[in-house]
């Protein structure tokens, strides 16, 4: 289901000191590669269900998001639920300035059920400026989150990931150890 306007992002508390995050959780949140691939290492089939895909104005972004991106007339917002073997594991929200959507990167508006990581991490022009770690209070308990500003050919996009209760981030004892 796609909505015509993106709902407000939940209030996430972003940590000034990442040391406040337990080491087993930080191991997940500081993943520098594709979270999709990391999930697949758990031996599950990863699928994506788009929830919202639309253009919004800067005024429609939250202040916290807008501060992370350059000025633009419009931003492409994509919100998805990522599933591991049909269990919801992650809420993903991507915000992309319209100027980033040029050349081959215009494909970002047509990902549909393709995980963002499959596109981003197959691109050798991808860099990451930072990862912020956070947490939000939810009716199902405290949920871990991370926010990354990534660049494709030096053009920015913002990715926020909220790890749902069934995610292995919240069940470190079931974590597959690789490497």
C-alpha positions as CSV (number, residue, x, y, z in Angstrom):
1,X,0.0,0.0,0.0
2,X,1.4,3.4,-1.0
3,X,0.2,6.6,0.6
4,X,0.1,9.9,-1.2
5,X,1.8,11.7,1.7
6,X,4.5,10.4,4.1
7,X,3.4,10.3,7.7
8,X,5.5,12.0,10.3
9,X,8.5,10.0,11.4
10,X,8.4,8.7,15.0
11,X,10.4,10.6,17.5
12,X,13.8,9.0,17.8
13,X,16.3,9.9,20.5
14,X,19.7,10.1,18.8
15,X,22.6,9.4,21.2
16,X,25.4,11.9,21.5
17,X,27.5,9.0,23.0
18,X,27.3,5.7,21.1
19,X,28.9,4.0,24.2
20,X,25.3,4.1,25.7
21,X,24.4,1.3,23.2
22,X,25.2,-2.3,24.4
23,X,28.1,-3.9,22.5
24,X,25.9,-6.7,21.0
25,X,23.4,-4.2,19.7
26,X,26.1,-1.8,18.4
27,X,27.5,-4.7,16.4
28,X,24.3,-4.6,14.4
29,X,23.7,-0.9,14.3
30,X,27.3,-0.1,13.2
31,X,27.1,-2.5,10.2
32,X,28.9,-0.8,7.4
33,X,27.6,-3.1,4.7
34,X,24.1,-3.9,3.6
35,X,21.7,-4.6,6.4
36,X,19.7,-6.8,3.9
37,X,22.8,-9.0,3.5
38,X,23.4,-9.0,7.2
39,X,19.8,-10.2,7.7
40,X,20.2,-12.9,5.0
41,X,23.2,-14.2,6.9
42,X,20.6,-15.2,9.5
43,X,19.4,-17.8,7.1
44,X,16.1,-16.1,6.2
45,X,14.5,-14.9,3.1
46,X,14.3,-11.1,3.1
47,X,11.3,-9.4,1.4
48,X,10.2,-5.8,1.3
49,X,6.7,-4.3,1.5
50,X,6.5,-0.6,0.4
51,X,4.3,1.5,2.7
52,X,4.8,4.9,1.2
53,X,6.6,6.3,-1.9
54,X,6.1,9.9,-2.8
55,X,7.7,13.3,-3.3
56,X,7.4,15.8,-0.4
57,X,8.6,19.3,0.2
58,X,11.3,20.3,2.7
59,X,8.5,21.6,5.0
60,X,7.0,18.1,5.2
61,X,10.3,16.6,6.4
62,X,11.0,16.5,10.1
63,X,13.5,19.1,11.3
64,X,16.0,16.4,12.3
65,X,15.9,14.9,8.7
66,X,16.0,18.3,7.0
67,X,19.1,19.3,8.9
68,X,20.9,16.2,7.4
69,X,20.3,17.1,3.8
70,X,20.8,20.0,1.4
71,X,18.0,22.3,0.4
72,X,15.9,20.9,-2.4
73,X,12.5,21.8,-3.9
74,X,11.4,18.2,-3.4
75,X,12.5,15.0,-1.8
76,X,11.7,11.4,-2.7
77,X,10.5,9.5,0.4
78,X,10.3,5.7,0.5
79,X,9.1,3.9,3.6
80,X,9.2,0.1,3.7
81,X,8.9,-2.8,6.0
82,X,11.7,-5.4,5.6
83,X,10.7,-8.9,6.5
84,X,12.8,-11.9,7.5
85,X,10.9,-15.1,6.7
86,X,7.6,-13.1,6.8
87,X,8.3,-11.6,10.2
88,X,8.6,-7.7,10.2
89,X,12.2,-6.9,11.2
90,X,12.9,-3.4,10.1
91,X,11.1,-0.1,9.2
92,X,13.2,1.7,6.6
93,X,12.7,5.4,5.6
94,X,14.8,6.8,2.8
95,X,14.8,10.6,2.0
96,X,16.5,11.6,-1.3
97,X,16.9,15.2,-2.5
98,X,15.5,15.4,-6.1
99,X,19.0,16.5,-7.3
100,X,20.3,13.0,-6.3
101,X,17.9,11.4,-8.6
102,X,19.8,11.9,-11.9
103,X,21.2,9.5,-14.4
104,X,21.1,5.8,-13.3
105,X,20.2,6.9,-9.8
106,X,16.7,7.9,-11.0
107,X,16.1,4.1,-10.6
108,X,15.7,4.8,-6.8
109,X,12.1,5.9,-7.4
110,X,11.2,2.6,-9.0
111,X,12.7,0.1,-6.5
112,X,9.2,-1.3,-5.5
113,X,9.8,-4.5,-3.6
114,X,13.6,-4.5,-4.1
115,X,15.6,-3.8,-0.9
116,X,17.4,-0.5,-1.0
117,X,20.6,-2.2,0.0
118,X,20.6,-4.4,-3.2
119,X,20.8,-1.2,-5.2
120,X,23.1,0.9,-3.0
121,X,25.7,-1.8,-2.3
122,X,26.0,-2.9,-5.9
123,X,27.2,0.7,-6.7
124,X,30.9,1.4,-6.5
125,X,30.3,5.1,-6.0
126,X,28.6,4.6,-2.6
127,X,30.1,6.2,0.4
128,X,28.8,6.7,4.0
129,X,29.3,10.0,5.8
130,X,28.1,8.7,9.2
131,X,25.9,6.4,11.3
132,X,23.9,7.9,14.2
133,X,22.6,5.4,16.8
134,X,19.2,6.0,18.4
135,X,16.3,4.6,20.2
136,X,12.6,5.2,20.3
137,X,9.9,4.4,22.8
138,X,7.2,2.3,21.3
139,X,4.1,0.4,22.6
140,X,6.0,-2.8,22.0
141,X,9.0,-1.6,24.0
142,X,12.2,0.4,23.2
143,X,13.3,-0.1,19.7
144,X,16.8,0.5,18.3
145,X,17.4,2.8,15.3
146,X,20.2,4.0,13.1
147,X,20.5,6.9,10.6
148,X,23.0,7.1,7.9
149,X,23.8,9.8,5.3
150,X,25.0,8.0,2.2
151,X,26.3,9.3,-1.0
152,X,26.0,8.0,-4.6
153,X,28.5,9.7,-6.8
154,X,28.8,12.3,-4.0
155,X,25.0,13.0,-4.1
156,X,23.4,12.6,-0.6
157,X,20.5,10.5,0.7
158,X,19.3,9.8,4.2
159,X,18.4,6.3,5.4
160,X,16.7,5.8,8.8
161,X,16.2,2.2,10.0
162,X,14.1,1.2,13.0
163,X,14.6,-2.4,14.2
164,X,11.4,-4.0,15.1
165,X,10.9,-6.4,18.1
166,X,11.3,-9.6,16.0
167,X,14.6,-8.4,14.5
168,X,17.7,-10.2,15.5
169,X,19.0,-6.9,16.9
170,X,16.6,-7.4,19.8
171,X,17.6,-11.1,20.1
172,X,21.4,-11.2,20.2
173,X,21.4,-14.8,21.4
174,X,20.1,-15.9,18.1
175,X,22.7,-14.0,16.2
176,X,24.7,-16.0,13.6
177,X,28.4,-15.3,14.1
178,X,30.2,-14.7,10.8
179,X,33.9,-14.1,10.6
